[in-house]
Amino acid sequence: MEKIVAVKVVEGESADLDALLKELEESQEIILVEPFDGVVFAQAFISVTPAALPVLLRWIRSRAEARKSYKVAVNGVELSGYTPREIARVCESLQRLTEK
């Protein structure tokens, strides 16, 4: 069974998401999502495959390091206030998706 994750960034950072899709060679369309709070996000759905996983994990880690913000959304649940170690644990759980 194919595992798919939704990757979401604030609209102003959609170029980062586009760069990730190009690196993954994904032909997915970036859609704009506006929850009730009015903050607009750019979102794309990405297949978590053994080949895509290292690219996705590197992208997550580099964004966290560059922005010094540690917020991750997994399966629609937004998690914030994470330490770098906790971000690594989230990445490990993504990696386990490909092992099943």
One Martini backbone bead per residue (centre of mass of N, CA, C, O) as a GRO file, in nm:
protein
  100
    1MET     BB    1   0.095   0.038   0.024
    2GLU     BB    2   0.065   0.362  -0.026
    3LYS     BB    3   0.233   0.642   0.108
    4ILE     BB    4   0.086   0.955   0.218
    5VAL     BB    5   0.173   1.303   0.242
    6ALA     BB    6   0.121   1.615   0.378
    7VAL     BB    7   0.261   1.920   0.263
    8LYS     BB    8   0.307   2.226   0.458
    9VAL     BB    9   0.308   2.580   0.386
   10VAL     BB   10   0.339   2.885   0.373
   11GLU     BB   11   0.272   3.073   0.106
   12GLY     BB   12   0.559   3.231   0.106
   13GLU     BB   13   0.698   2.911   0.086
   14SER     BB   14   0.628   2.762  -0.194
   15ALA     BB   15   0.911   2.734  -0.325
   16ASP     BB   16   1.007   2.506  -0.140
   17LEU     BB   17   0.795   2.301  -0.229
   18ASP     BB   18   0.865   2.306  -0.529
   19ALA     BB   19   1.156   2.206  -0.493
   20LEU     BB   20   1.080   1.934  -0.373
   21LEU     BB   21   0.915   1.826  -0.611
   22LYS     BB   22   1.149   1.838  -0.815
   23GLU     BB   23   1.344   1.650  -0.661
   24LEU     BB   24   1.117   1.412  -0.664
   25GLU     BB   25   0.957   1.414  -0.933
   26GLU     BB   26   0.684   1.556  -0.888
   27SER     BB   27   0.348   1.623  -1.036
   28GLN     BB   28   0.232   1.789  -0.829
   29GLU     BB   29   0.001   2.002  -0.704
   30ILE     BB   30  -0.029   2.311  -0.571
   31ILE     BB   31  -0.227   2.401  -0.298
   32LEU     BB   32  -0.459   2.613  -0.152
   33VAL     BB   33  -0.506   2.670   0.203
   34GLU     BB   34  -0.798   2.788   0.411
   35PRO     BB   35  -0.859   2.816   0.704
   36PHE     BB   36  -1.049   2.973   0.946
   37ASP     BB   37  -0.798   3.168   1.034
   38GLY     BB   38  -0.672   3.273   0.729
   39VAL     BB   39  -0.431   3.102   0.675
   40VAL     BB   40  -0.221   3.048   0.407
   41PHE     BB   41  -0.152   2.744   0.231
   42ALA     BB   42   0.079   2.522   0.095
   43GLN     BB   43  -0.001   2.208  -0.078
   44ALA     BB   44   0.116   1.859  -0.084
   45PHE     BB   45   0.132   1.532  -0.217
   46ILE     BB   46   0.341   1.261  -0.092
   47SER     BB   47   0.528   0.994  -0.164
   48VAL     BB   48   0.645   0.736   0.053
   49THR     BB   49   0.950   0.632  -0.044
   50PRO     BB   50   1.259   0.510  -0.044
   51ALA     BB   51   1.358   0.740  -0.244
   52ALA     BB   52   1.211   0.995  -0.100
   53LEU     BB   53   1.290   1.002   0.200
   54PRO     BB   54   1.570   1.148   0.211
   55VAL     BB   55   1.463   1.411   0.088
   56LEU     BB   56   1.243   1.476   0.294
   57LEU     BB   57   1.422   1.476   0.549
   58ARG     BB   58   1.619   1.696   0.458
   59TRP     BB   59   1.404   1.915   0.427
   60ILE     BB   60   1.301   1.923   0.716
   61ARG     BB   61   1.573   1.979   0.857
   62SER     BB   62   1.654   2.239   0.701
   63ARG     BB   63   1.409   2.408   0.783
   64ALA     BB   64   1.450   2.394   1.088
   65GLU     BB   65   1.735   2.517   1.094
   66ALA     BB   66   1.676   2.787   0.934
   67ARG     BB   67   1.412   2.874   1.125
   68LYS     BB   68   1.398   2.776   1.427
   69SER     BB   69   1.148   2.588   1.371
   70TYR     BB   70   0.928   2.334   1.538
   71LYS     BB   71   0.705   2.234   1.300
   72VAL     BB   72   0.467   1.965   1.259
   73ALA     BB   73   0.275   1.771   1.016
   74VAL     BB   74   0.079   1.472   1.082
   75ASN     BB   75  -0.201   1.364   0.965
   76GLY     BB   76  -0.325   1.667   1.042
   77VAL     BB   77  -0.124   1.706   1.284
   78GLU     BB   78  -0.017   1.970   1.478
   79LEU     BB   79   0.324   2.029   1.577
   80SER     BB   80   0.478   2.209   1.850
   81GLY     BB   81   0.783   2.274   2.017
   82TYR     BB   82   1.017   2.126   1.903
   83THR     BB   83   1.294   1.959   1.909
   84PRO     BB   84   1.541   1.829   1.731
   85ARG     BB   85   1.497   1.543   1.846
   86GLU     BB   86   1.191   1.527   1.785
   87ILE     BB   87   1.217   1.560   1.483
   88ALA     BB   88   1.374   1.297   1.446
   89ARG     BB   89   1.137   1.117   1.540
   90VAL     BB   90   0.946   1.195   1.315
   91CYS     BB   91   1.129   1.096   1.087
   92GLU     BB   92   1.133   0.802   1.181
   93SER     BB   93   0.827   0.754   1.137
   94LEU     BB   94   0.841   0.796   0.834
   95GLN     BB   95   1.037   0.565   0.777
   96ARG     BB   96   0.842   0.336   0.874
   97LEU     BB   97   0.640   0.356   0.638
   98THR     BB   98   0.844   0.204   0.431
   99GLU     BB   99   0.861  -0.078   0.603
  100LYS     BB  100   0.551  -0.192   0.561
   0.00000   0.00000   0.00000
